[in-house]
Amino acid sequence: MPTDDIAVHYHLTPAEVEEIEAALGGVDPDEVQPTDPAFYERHWALYASLPQRLRLFIERFRRTEEATACFVHGFPVDADAVGPTPQHWRTADGRPTRAQEVFMAMCALALGEPFTWSTLQEGRMIQNIFPVQGDELRQSGHGSEALLEFHTEDGFHPGRADYLMLFGIRNHDAVPTILSSVRDVKLDAGTARVLSEPRFLIMPDDEHVRQLQTHHPDHPALERVLDMQQRPEPVPVLFGGDADPYLRIDRPFMRCVGEDPVAEQALDTLMEELERVQHSVVVEPGTLMVVDNYLAVHGRKPFRSRYDGTDRWLKRMIVSRDVRKSAMNRMPESRRVLA
C-alpha cells in the first residue's frame, strides 16, 4: 500500500465501492441507526462485508503498528444529498449521511470495539465535528479561529480510545488536521526518563464537563468527570517500552504534580519536538482517517468559519481494542457508553 512519512493509504476501486454499497443496502434504514450503541450489538459482523483487501489493510494497520495513521480514500459523498453543514450537533440529522456513517461503522468494527462517552454529544456513537457559533476560540472540535493544540484524544481517561476515526463530509477550504508521531521525536535520555515518570496531571477537556452541565446537569456521569477534573491521578506522558514508547498528552489541560520545573521543562521540550515533526493532512470528502491514539497527537489549524452551510464537516468515531478494560466506567444503558 502507498505510504508516506506518517501514514499508509488505501484507495477504493469502483468495484470495491459497489461491493460496500451492496452491503449497505442490506442494512434496514428504518432500524436502529449507527449513532445508537445498539447498532453495534445487532450488526457486529458487518465488517465481514468489507472488501477483503480493505479488511486486510485495516487489520495490518492494527496488528503491525507500521504507521501512525491510515487513510481510506474514495467513498462517495454527494455534497447536495448530504445537505448543508449543520449549525449545531444537537440539531444534526444523520439520515442524509447514513451511508457514510454505516461505512464508518463497518471499518470501526474491523478495527476493534466502537464506543463513546456519555459526556459528549449525548452519547452518540458517531459524532459531528463542525464549527459552532460562539465556540470559535474553544479547544474543541467545534472551535475554528484558535489553533486546536496537539493532544491525545481523551488523554485524561485510562479507558481512552486506541483509535480515532475522522471521515470527511465537507472541507471546501482544505482545513488541515495536524499530526505528529512519538516515533519521530528526538529526546535525550534524561528528558525521556522524566516524561516516563508519574509527574503529570491530565484533566478532562472542557467539552466533557460543559455539555453535561449545560444540557444534562443531573446526569450521573457529571459527578465522575468533575472528580477526574478536580482530583486527577498522576500519570506518565511516555509509557510502554523505552525504545518504542507510547504517548498521552493534552497540554492545554495538563499541569505537573506540585512545583516541578524539571517536569515542566521536559514537557515543553516534548511539545517543541512534536511541533517540529508535525505533518499537515487534509481530510477531504470521502476520506476516512484513522489515527493511532497511542502513537500520535493531533490538532487542527485555525480557519475562519462562515456558518452558511459550507463549513468543514467531519464525522468522528472512537474505537478500543478491548472495551472490557473500561468495564468499571460503563453506563447502565450499554457496555459501549462510558463515563
N, C-alpha and C positions, 0 to 999 in steps of 0.2 A: 504494500500500500504506500502511496505517496507520503512523505514525511518532511517536516521542517525542523527547526531547532527546538521546538517545544511541543509539537502536536503531530499526530498522524491523521490522515484524511481519507475519507471514503466517498466516492461519487456514485450515486444510484444510477443504474441504467434505466432506460424506458421500460424494459421488460420487468425489472425489479419493482418499479413504481406501480406497474399494473398488478403485480403479484400482491403488493401491500394493499392496494386499493380493493382488490378482490377480498382480502381478509377482512378489511374494514367493513365491507358490505355484509359480512356475516355477523356483525355485532349490532343488535337491535338498537336503533337510535332512540327508541322510547323507553329503553331500560335505564338502569342506573348509569349515571354519567361518569366520565373519567375523573372529575373533580371529587367524587364521592369515594371514601375508603372501601366501601362495599364492592366497587367495581373490580378491585384487585383480588378480592376473595373469590368472586364469581368468574373472573376471566384470568386466573393466574397463569394459565398455559398459553396465553395469547402470543407470547414471544416466539413460540414454535412456528407461528405463521410468517415470521420474517424470512426473507430470502436467506438461504443457507450461508452464502458468502458474507452477508451483513452480520448474521449471528456470530460467525467465527471471528469477524473483525472486532465486534464488541467483546466477545469472550477473550480474545487475545489481549486487548487493552486492559481488561480487568485482571487477568491472571499473570501477565508478564510485567506489568507496570513499565512498559517500554517507553511511555511518553507521559507528559504531564496533562495533556488534554487530547481529546479526539473530536473530529468533526465528521458529520454525515451530511453531505450536500445533496440537494436536488429533490426534496419532497415538495410537491406543488403547493403554492399558496396563491389563491386568486384574490388580489387586493380588493376588487369590487365585492366579491362574495363575502369576505370576512367583515366588511363594513369599516367605518371609521374607528380609529383608536379611541377607546372609551375614556371618559373623564375621571372615573374613579373605579377602583377594583370592586367595590360593593355593588356597582350597577352593571358590571361587565356580564354580558350574556355569552355563555360558552357554546351555544348552538352553531353559530356561523364558523367557529374554529374547531368543531368537533373532530373532523378528520385529522387535523394536526395534533389534537390532544390524544386521540387514540393511538396515533403513530408514536408519540412520545411515551405513552404507557407501555406499548409493546417493547420499545427499546429499554425502558426503565426496568421492566420485568426480566429482560435479558441480562441486565447488569446486576440485579440483586433484588432487594425488597424496598419498593417505594414506600415512603412515609411522609408525615407532615407534622407541623406544630399547631397545637390548638391556639397558640398565641398569635398566629399570623393568618390574615385573610379568612378568619372564621373556620380554620381547619381544612380549607380546600386542598386537595392533593396536588392539583395543578393550579398555579397562581399566575396572575398577570403582573407584568413589570412594565410600567409606563409612567411618564411624569404626571404628578397630581398637583394641581394648582394650590399654592400655599406651602408646598414641601420642597421648593426649589433648592434650598440650602441644606436640606437634611442629608445625613449619612445613611441613605436607604435607596432601594431600587426605585423609589418614587421621586427622588431628587433629580436635578438636572444641571443647575448652574454651578454647583460645587463639585469639585473632584471627589468621586467616591473612592476613598482611600483603600489601599491594599488590605485585604482581610481574608481569613479563613471563614467560610460560611458557617455561621452559628458557632464560632470558635469557643464561646464560653461554656458550651454544653458537652458533657462527657459522651453523650449519645449523638453528637453531630454527624452529619452525613459523610459517607465515604465519597460520594459523587454528587456534584451539582450539574443539573442539565438546564440549558437555555436554548429555546427554539425561537427563531426569528419569524415574526409575522409581518412586521414593517420596520424599515430602517432607511428611509429616504435620505437622511443626512449622513449615512455611513458613520454613525456614532461608534467610536471604538471602545471595546472592552479591553482592559489591560490585564496581562497575566505575567506572573513570574514564578519560576520554579526554584525550590530549595536546592535542587541539584546543581544550579548554576552559580550559586553564591560562593564567594571565597572568604572564609573566616579563619583567623588564627586559632590555635588550639585553646588558648585561654578564653577567648570570646565564646567559642563553641561550648566550652565546659560550663561557663556561667549560664548560657542560654539553655543548657540541658538540666539545670537545677530548678527546683520548685520555688522560684523567687519572684513569680509574676502572678498578677490577678487579672482575669478577663471577665468583664461584666456583660450581661445581655445588652445588645444594642437597643436603641430607643424604641424601635418598632415592636419588639416583643412585649414591651410594657404599655406603650401608648395605645395600641389598637384595643387591648382589653380594657384599659382604663376608660377609653372613650366610648366604646360600644357595648362592653360586657363587664362592668365593674364588679359583678357578683360571680364571675367565672372562677371555678376552683383553681385554675392554673395560674391566676394572677398572684396568689399568695406565694406559689412556688418560685415564679420568676422574680418577684420582688425580693425573695430571700436570697436568690442567686446574685441579684444586683447589690444587695446590702451586705451579704456575707459570702463573698466569693472564696473558693478554695484555691490555695497556692498551687500553681502548675508550672511545669517547664514549657518553654517555647519550642525547643527541639526535643524529640524523643525517638525511641527506637534505637537502631544501631548507630554507633559513632561514625562509621564510614558512609552510611546512606540513611540519614535521619529523615523523619517526618517532621511536619511543622504545624503549629497552631498559633495564630496571631490575629489581633484586631486592634491596631494601635489607637484609634480614637476612643476605645472603650477599655483601655488597659492602664494599669499602674503597677509599680513594683511593690513588693512587700516591705513596708516600713521605708526608712530613709536608706536607699541603696544606690548610690551614684555609680557603682560598678555595673550593676544590673541595668541601670538606665543607659549607660554608655554602650553596653552590649546590645541592647535593644535598638538604639539609634544606629549602631553600626550595621545591624542586620537590615534595618529599613533602607539604609543607603545602598546596600548591596542589592536588595530586591528592586529598588528603583533603577539601579544601574543595568540590570539584566532584563528589564521588562520588555514585553512584546505587546504590540497593539494588534488586535484582531477585530474584525467587523463581523458580527453575527447577522448575516443577510437573511432576507425572507427565504424560507425553505431550507435553512441550515440548522442542524442540531449540533450544539457544542456541549461536550461532556468534560467537566473539569475534575481531576483527581483532587479531592479536598484535603488529602493528607500531604500531597506533594506541591500544591500550588496555592498562591494567593491571587486574588483577582480584584478588580475595581472597574471604574468607568471614568472616562474623561468627561469634562464638563461640556454641556451643549445648551443651546437656547431653545426652549420649548415654545410651541405656538398655541397649543390647546385648541386646534382647529380640526382634529381628526386625522392628522397626518404625522403625528409624533411617533418616535421609536416605540415599538411594542414587541415585547418578548413574552414567551411562556416559560415558567420556571417549575422544576421538579427537583426533589432531593431523594437520594437512594442510599440505603445502608446495605453493607454486605450481610449483616445479620441483625435484624431489628430486635431479636430476643435479648441482645445485650442491654437494651434500654427498657426492659420489662417493668422496672420499678418506676419508670416515668410515664407509663401508659395512662391514657384517659379511658374512662369506662366504655365509651362508645365504640372503640376499635383499638386493636393492637398496633395499628398504623398511625395513630394520633397520639403524639407525645406532648408532655408539658415540660 
